[in-house]
Amino acid sequence: MEPVEITEDGLLLRPWRATDADAVHRACQDPDIQRWTTVPRPYLPERAHAFVTEITPAAWAEGTGAPFAVCDADTGELLGSCGLVSIDRALDSAEIGYWTAPWARGRGVTVRATRAVARWAFDALKLRRLIWQAEVGNHASRLVALRAGFQVSGELRLAHPTEGGRPAGWIGSLLPGEVPAPGEPGPAGPDTLDARRAAVFGRPQPVLFAATTGTELRLRPMAERDLDAIVATCQDPDTIRWTTVPHPYRREHAEGFLRDFADAAWARGTGAYYTVADADDRYVASVDLRLGPDPLNGNVGFMTAPHARGRGYLPAAVGALAAWGFTTLGLARIEWLALVGNTASRRVAEKAGFSFEGTARGRLVTRDGRGDAWVAALLAEDLTS
């Protein structure tokens, strides 16, 4: 396949040159590129030279890929990389990949480049589909894909996960006719909920604060140092009675919860799980906010360590987490559910401002099947009324 150049929307996409090696080497020292891509680590000058003089020319010559240097159309400055990293002619399908140089971020470079490559792939190569993949948690790459028109439809296990990264990846697809025109805002624009959530979940989970009488509580991400206290809490008879935690509850259950629920929810952008810690940073409770199919609705859950009950910790923590959900995530409604009869949990919700709405029959899974649930909710306007 003969290399080509594409000029579109202020960008020049061209084949790589030997003179690009220094800029490639400099860009690939960036921690985000090293974290989210499979570039070798450490990334040495000779690797950059091989990339621009051997690897990318071979992809063009063999027809297995179409790698482009993304440059400013006026100045020629290298801004990033975008192209087809694999081409399957049997399916007329290809996978797209990209990175943005750290000095070019925040200018929509990669969205414009991805649209340009996609348009060329459909028009010139007559491909019938483009695929995008990224490790779960790479919200910046996901946002680029959405803005380029990709439909992100699920997850799959990655064939080549990054070193130390998650084995799960998001996958999306793009078909002819779905690429937004140059200059069009397209989906997931700056003022959308997708963009807002990507900005939140693309950063480390923040620490929140809640004040009670005489004590300032910290809501921080769950950590390994909390696991013994979580195990003790989940072995308590009241916790066993009102929840579906495994019974008997062992250390490996807590480890799996931290890895597969708490950390994974933040990476996916589907929730925030917190440890509530006292002034000495000791575990006193857990509280979580989970996002559902309706992007404006959330569900709150919590449990308290036996030694910390009756001190007013949880109403303050739940209130702080709900306020964060409304102001930062843009939620409209947060629900609380508990098995009928769990009066301690109901008191927490009502003290945090939730309004009781009634009973939902057979709403919750129990150890014996399904049970009726009390339902209460807090709305965004409740905080200002």
N, C-alpha and C positions, 0 to 999 in steps of 0.2 A: 504494500500500500504506500502510495506517495505521500510524504508529509505535506501539510497545507497550512495556510495562515487564515485566521478568522479575525475580522475587525468588527466589533459591535459594542455599542453602548459605552464608549470611552475606553475600551480595552483592546489590546492586540494580543491574540493567542497565537503563538508561533512554536515551531519545534525548538527543542533545547539546543543550546550552543555551548561549546567548550568554555567560552568566557563567562558563562553563568555559574561556574563551579563555586567561586568564592561566595556569591550571594546565596546559593543553595546551602553551602556549609554553614553560613551565618544563620540562616533561617532555621535550620534543623537543630541548632543548639537550644531552641526555644523549648521550655518545659512542656507546654501544651502539645506541641507537635510530637515530642518524644513520648508523652503520656498516651496520646490517642491514636497514633499511627504505628505502623510496624517498621519505621526507619531503624536501622541498626543503632545500638547504643554501646559504646560512645560513637557519635557520628563524626568520623575523621575526614580530613580534606580529601584523601584518596577515594573515599566512598562517594563524595559529591562529584568528583571528577569522573568516576566510573558511571555514575548515574547519567550525566549529561553527554558523555562520549561513547558509552557502550550500551547501557541498558535501554535507554529511550530510543536511540536509532534502531536497535534490534527489534523493538516492539513494532515500530513503523514498518520495517522491512519485512518482517514475518507476518504482519497483519494481525498480531495478537493484541495490540493496544494502540491507542492514539494519545500519547502524552503531550500536553501543551505547557509551555511557560506562559504564565499570565503576566502581561506587562501593561503599563500605562501607555495608551495609544499616542500620547503627545511627547512624553519624556523618554519612553523606553524603559523606565525603571521596573525591575522585577518585583511583582506584587504577590505571587503565589504560584501554585501548581493546580492544574485541573485537567482531567482527561479521562479517556476510557482505559481502565486498568486491565480489562479483559474483554475479548470479543468472541462470541459464540455464533459462528455463521450458520450452524445447523438450526439454531433457534432464531436467528436474526435478533439477538439480544446481547447486551453489553452491560458491564458494571462501571459506574462512574466513581471517581475518587478525587479528593482535593485537599489542599491545605492552604492556609493564608499566612504569608510572612508576618511576623509580629508587628512590623512597622506599617503594615497596610490594613490593619483591622479596624472595624467600625465604619467602613466606607462602602459596604455592600459589594465589595470586589468579587467574592466567591459566588454570591448569588448571581451576579451578572455573568460571570464566567461559566457557571454551570448551565444557565439558560442558553448561552451561546453554543456550548459544546453539545447540549441536547438537541438544539435546533439543527445543527450541522449533522449530527448522527442520524436524525430522522430524514432530513432532506437529501443529504449527499450519500450516506451509506445505506439508506433505506431500511434502517433497523426498525423493528416492531415493538421494542421495549427496552427501557433502561432500568437497571437495578441500582439501588443505593443501600449500603450497609454501614453500620457504625456500632461500636460497643455501647451497650446500654449505659447511660450516664453522660454520653457525649452530646449534651443538649445544644451546643453551638452548631455542630454538624447537622443535627436533626432539624434545627431551625432553617439552616440553609436549604436543606432538601425540601422542606415544606414550602419555602418561598419560591423555589424553582419549579413547584408544581407537583412534586412527588406525593403520592398517597402512602403514608406510613401505616402499614397494615398489621404489624405483629412483630414477633421475636423469633429468632432461631439461634441455635448454638453455632458459634463462630468456628470456622475451619482453622483460622490462624489468629487466635486471640493475642492481644498485646502482652508483653511480659509483665506479670503482676496484675493484669487487668481482669475484667469479668469475662467469663466464657460465653455470655449471652449477648446477642446483638439485635438491634432494631433492623428491620428491613422495609424498604419502600420501593415503589415502582412508578414509572412514568411512561405514558403511551403517546404516540403522535397526536398532535392537536391539543395537548394539555400544557404546553410550555407557555407561560405568560409572555406577552410581547415586550420588547425592550421599553423600559420606562414605566410599565404598568406595575402598580404596587403588588399585585398578586396576593395569594393567601398568606396568613401568618405575619401580617405587616406589623410595624412598630407599636401600634395601639391595640393589638389583639391580645386575647387571653393567652394564646400560644406563646407569643413573645414575652409576655409578662412572666409566665411560668418558667420559660426557658432561662430567663435572667435569674430567677430565684433558685431553681434546682440545679442550675449550672455552676453554682458557687457552693462552698462548704455550708453545711447546715448551721444556721445562726444560733447563738445562745439568747434565750429570752429570760426575762426577770418578772417575778411576781412577789408582791409584798403582802405579808400577813402581820398580825400583831406581834411585834418584837422580833420578827424573823424575815430576812430577805431570801427568797428561794431562787435558785437558778434552774432553768430548764435547759439542759444541754444534751447533745447527742448521747445515746446509750454507748457505753464503753465496756471493755472487758472487766474493768475493776468493779462493775456493778453486778456481775453475774452471780456471785454468791448470795447477795441480798435478794436478787430476783428469784433464785432457787428457793430461798427461805420463804419468800412471800407466796410463791406458787405452791408451796407445801402446806400453807395455812388452810385450815378447814373452811373458812369463809370464802377464800379465793376458789378453792375446789368446788364449793357448793354453787357459786354464782357464775362461774365461767366454764369454759371447755378446755382449760389448759390440760396437757397430758397428766395422767395420774397413774403411778407415782411420777413426780416431776424430778428430773435429774439434770446434772450439769450440762450434758450434751443437748438437752432441750433448750436451755438458755443460750448456749452457743449457736445453735441453729436459728433461734429466733433473732438474735442480733445480726447474723449473717444474711439470712434468707427473707427476713421481714423488715427489720429496722433499716439496715444499710441498703437493702435492695429497693425499698419503697422510695427513699430519697433519690437514688440513682435513676429510677424510672419516672420520678416526678408524680408519684401516686399517693404520697403521704409523708408525714413527719412523725417519727417516734422519739419521745423524749424521756430522759431520766429527770425526775424532780429531785434536786439535791439541796441539802440544808447549807447553813453558813460554813460548815466544815467540809462541804462537798461530799457528804455521805448520802447514799441513796435513801429516799423516803417514799418515793412513789414512781409510777410510770404513767404517762399520759400520751395519747396519740391522736392525730387528726388524719383521717383517711379520705381521699377523694374518690367519688364514685363515677358511674357512667355519665351522670349529669355533671358537667364541669363546674357548675355553680353551687353544687351541694357537697357537704362534707359530713363525716360521722366522727364523733369523738368517743374515745374509750379511755379507761383509767383503772388503776388498782393502787392500793396503798399498802406499804409495809405494816405489819401488825403493830410494831412499836411506835408508829407515827400517826395512828388513827386518832380522830377526835381533836386534832389540833388546828383544823381549818386550812391545812395545806392544799388539799385538792381543789376546793372551790376557787382559790386564788390562782392555782396553776391552770385549771381548765379555763378560767376567764382570760388569762393572759394568752393562752394558745388560741382561743377563739378569736380574740381581738387581732392577733397576728394573721389568722386565716382570712378575716374580713379585709383587713387593710393591705396585706401583702399579696395574698393569693386571689383577691377579688371575689371571694365566696359571697353568696347571697343568703345561704341557710346552712346551719350546722345542726345535725340531729344527735340526740342521745337516745339509746335503747338499752333497756335492762330487763331481765326476767321479772315478771310480776312477783312482788314480794321482796325485792331487793331495795328495801327502804333506805339503807345507807347510801347506795349509789344515787337514789332519787334525791335525797337531801343535798348531795354534792351538786347535782345538776341544777336544782332550783336555787341554791345559794349562789351559783355562778350566773344566774339570770335566765336560765332556760324556762320556757313556759310549758307546762304539762298539757299534752294534747289528747291523750287517751290510751286505749289498749288496742294493740294489733294482735289478732288471734294467730297462733302458730307461726309467729314471725321469726323466732330465734331457734337455732339448733341447740339442743341440750344433750346431756349424756344419755338420755333415754329416748331421744327422738326430737320432737319440736315442742316449744313452749310459747305461751303468750308473753308479749312484751309490752312494757310501758314505753311510751314515746313522748319525748319533749324536744323542743327546738328553740334555737336562738337565731334571730334574723339580724342582718347587718344594721337595719334601722333601729333595732333595740338598743344599740350602743349609744345612739345619739338622741333617743327619745326621752 
